[in-house]
Structure formats: C-alpha cells, structure tokens
Amino acid sequence: MVQTTRTADDTAVGADTFRLMGRAFAVLRIFTGLVFLSNAIAKATGAGTADWGFFSFTLITRDGAKSIASGAADKTQIAPLGAFYRDVVLPNWGFFGVFLTIAELAVGLGLIAGVATRLAAVGGLLLIAPSGSCSGTPGSTCGSTPPKTSCRSPCSPPSPPDASPASTPASPPASTTAGPSNTPPDERADLVATAC
C-alpha cells in the first residue's frame, strides 16, 4: 500500500490554484452580468448601439427581442415552445417585453453584485435557453434567415440550371483514378467547399 503525504508547499499550490480559479469565475460572472444589464438598459431606453470610441457594439432592443421571439416561434424544434411563443408571448408582447427587461435587469444586477448568483444564473439560462432550440445553420439566430446553399456531391458534376433531374440523362459514375478532370478548377473548388 502506497502512502502519500502532503507537504505545506503542495497545500499552498492547491490553495493558490483554487483562488485563481475563483477569481477567473468571478470575472466571467461579472462580464455575463454586464451583458445582461446592458441589454436590459437597451430595452428600457431603446438605444440599440453603443459607441465608446475604441469599442462599439449592438444590443438587443425590445423590437429586436420581438423579432427573435417571432423567428423562434417559426423555427424552434420544440413544438410546444413554438406554440407558446406564437399564441401567448407575441400577442401579449407589451407585458412580455417589460417582463424580459425586468428579468434581464435582475439577472445582470445579481451576477454583477454577487447576490443570489445561482438564482441569477438559472434565470439567465432560462432566458437564453429557448433561442438554442432553433433549427438552422450553425451560427444563425432565430430571427435571421439562414444563407442559401446548394448541396452537391463532390463526385458529381453540377447540373445545368434549367435541366430537371428527370430530363437529364444519367451520367457515368465518377472515376476514382487520378488524372485530369473534366470539371473546370473553379467549379471543382466550389464543389469541394460546399458542405451540408
């Protein structure tokens, strides 16, 4: 049986690491609180952009939040959530817009001040979780339209724009041997770059 002993140096290193991680999480908590607080202020004042000279950013106003909610109602993968947005939230946007502003203000102040941080964190997650249930392309939001892409196999040549699949004769299978290709280089790059 191997017996390990701890020295005072080992304990001090562990305490320093623990303290450093605590400070890092405090910085993350305060930054997240500032994001919620600034968006609540944007909803209250209607100011959608902030320009500090060296740094400018866009915030979500009440109209922007309504647009996101309306997009979420159409694109969510959770049917009851979409129905809730469509039938309850959007028709009563006057109430829910004020509720959202107050909730973001409470979450932001709670996270910044360090008061009821677990409750504030759960409240913040409940505010942003429905937007994660939207279907679409990675990086798109519920209120935006996903980019139009065409999905083609890298092995098949592109079909002419006015030819339908039924009238196009079957093309021979793509060759797996190395050699010159009949597809121009710029179309080959397009075919390889397009992913679905």
C-alpha positions in Angstrom: 0.0 0.0 0.0 1.4 3.3 -1.1 1.0 6.1 1.4 1.2 9.7 0.2 2.0 12.6 2.4 1.3 16.2 1.7 3.7 18.9 2.3 3.0 22.6 3.1 4.1 23.5 -0.4 1.6 21.1 -2.0 -1.2 22.6 0.0 -0.2 26.2 -0.8 0.0 25.4 -4.5 -3.5 23.9 -4.4 -4.9 26.9 -2.5 -3.4 29.3 -5.0 -4.9 27.4 -7.9 -8.3 27.3 -6.2 -8.0 31.1 -5.5 -7.0 31.8 -9.2 -10.0 29.7 -10.5 -12.3 31.5 -8.1 -11.1 34.9 -9.5 -11.5 33.7 -13.1 -15.1 32.6 -12.5 -15.8 35.9 -10.8 -14.6 37.8 -13.8 -16.7 35.6 -16.1 -19.8 36.1 -13.8 -19.4 39.9 -13.8 -18.9 40.0 -17.6 -22.0 37.9 -18.1 -23.9 40.2 -15.7 -22.7 43.2 -17.7 -24.1 41.7 -20.9 -27.5 41.1 -19.3 -27.5 44.5 -17.7 -26.5 46.4 -20.9 -29.2 44.5 -22.9 -31.8 45.4 -20.2 -30.8 49.1 -20.4 -31.1 48.9 -24.2 -34.6 47.5 -23.9 -35.5 50.3 -21.4 -34.0 53.2 -23.4 -34.4 51.9 -27.0 -30.7 52.5 -27.7 -29.6 49.6 -29.9 -26.0 50.6 -30.4 -23.2 51.8 -28.1 -20.1 53.5 -29.3 -17.3 54.1 -26.9 -14.8 55.3 -29.5 -12.4 52.4 -29.1 -15.2 49.8 -28.9 -18.7 49.7 -30.4 -21.4 47.0 -30.2 -25.0 46.3 -30.9 -27.5 45.5 -28.2 -30.9 43.8 -28.4 -33.8 46.3 -28.0 -37.4 45.3 -27.4 -38.1 45.3 -31.1 -35.1 43.1 -31.7 -36.2 40.8 -29.0 -39.7 40.6 -30.5 -38.1 39.7 -33.9 -36.1 37.0 -32.3 -39.2 35.6 -30.5 -41.2 35.6 -33.7 -38.4 33.8 -35.5 -38.1 31.3 -32.6 -41.9 30.7 -32.9 -41.4 29.6 -36.5 -38.0 27.8 -36.3 -37.9 26.1 -32.9 -37.6 22.3 -32.8 -39.8 22.1 -29.7 -43.4 22.4 -30.9 -44.9 23.4 -27.5 -42.4 26.2 -27.2 -43.2 27.5 -30.7 -46.9 27.4 -29.9 -46.3 29.2 -26.6 -44.4 32.0 -28.4 -47.0 32.2 -31.2 -50.1 32.0 -29.0 -49.1 33.6 -25.7 -45.9 35.7 -25.9 -46.3 37.5 -29.3 -49.9 38.5 -28.8 -49.1 39.9 -25.4 -45.7 41.4 -26.3 -46.4 44.6 -24.2 -46.3 42.6 -21.0 -43.6 40.1 -22.0 -41.3 42.9 -23.3 -41.5 44.6 -19.9 -41.1 41.3 -18.2 -38.0 40.5 -20.3 -36.5 43.9 -19.4 -37.0 43.4 -15.7 -35.7 39.8 -15.8 -32.6 40.8 -17.6 -32.0 43.7 -15.2 -32.4 41.4 -12.2 -30.1 38.7 -13.7 -27.5 41.4 -14.6 -27.5 43.0 -11.2 -27.5 39.7 -9.4 -24.5 38.5 -11.3 -22.5 41.7 -11.0 -23.2 42.2 -7.3 -22.7 38.5 -6.5 -26.2 38.4 -4.8 -28.2 35.2 -5.3 -25.8 34.2 -8.1 -27.1 30.7 -8.5 -30.7 32.0 -8.9 -29.5 34.7 -11.3 -27.5 32.2 -13.3 -30.5 29.9 -13.6 -32.7 32.8 -14.6 -30.2 33.8 -17.3 -30.1 30.3 -18.6 -33.9 30.2 -18.7 -33.9 33.5 -20.7 -31.5 32.3 -23.3 -32.2 28.6 -23.5 -35.2 28.8 -25.9 -33.0 30.5 -28.5 -30.8 27.4 -28.5 -33.7 25.3 -29.6 -34.0 26.9 -33.0 -33.2 24.9 -36.1 -31.0 26.4 -38.8 -27.4 26.7 -39.7 -24.7 26.9 -37.1 -24.1 30.4 -36.1 -27.6 31.6 -37.2 -30.1 33.1 -34.8 -33.8 32.6 -34.8 -34.6 36.0 -36.2 -32.3 35.7 -39.2 -32.6 33.9 -42.4 -30.1 31.1 -43.0 -27.9 31.5 -46.1 -29.0 29.7 -49.2 -26.6 26.9 -50.1 -26.8 24.2 -52.6 -25.7 20.8 -51.6 -24.0 18.8 -54.3 -21.8 15.7 -54.1 -18.2 16.5 -54.8 -18.1 13.4 -57.1 -20.9 14.5 -59.5 -20.7 17.4 -61.9 -23.1 20.3 -61.5 -26.3 20.1 -63.5 -27.3 22.9 -65.8 -29.6 25.4 -64.1 -32.6 24.8 -66.4 -32.3 21.0 -66.6 -34.6 18.9 -64.4 -33.4 15.6 -62.9 -36.0 13.6 -64.9 -34.9 15.0 -68.3 -31.2 14.8 -67.6 -29.6 11.6 -68.9 -27.7 9.5 -66.3 -24.1 10.4 -66.1 -21.4 7.8 -65.8 -20.1 7.1 -62.3 -17.2 9.3 -61.3 -13.8 7.8 -61.8 -11.7 7.1 -58.7 -8.5 7.1 -60.6 -6.1 10.1 -60.5 -6.0 12.1 -63.7 -7.3 15.2 -65.3 -10.9 16.2 -64.5 -13.5 17.4 -67.0 -14.7 19.9 -64.4 -13.1 23.3 -64.5 -10.9 24.2 -61.5 -13.1 26.9 -60.2 -16.2 24.6 -60.2 -14.2 21.9 -58.5 -13.2 24.2 -55.7 -16.9 25.2 -55.4 -17.9 21.6 -55.2 -15.4 20.7 -52.6 -16.1 23.8 -50.5 -19.8 23.3 -50.4 -20.7 21.1 -47.4 -24.1 20.1 -46.0 
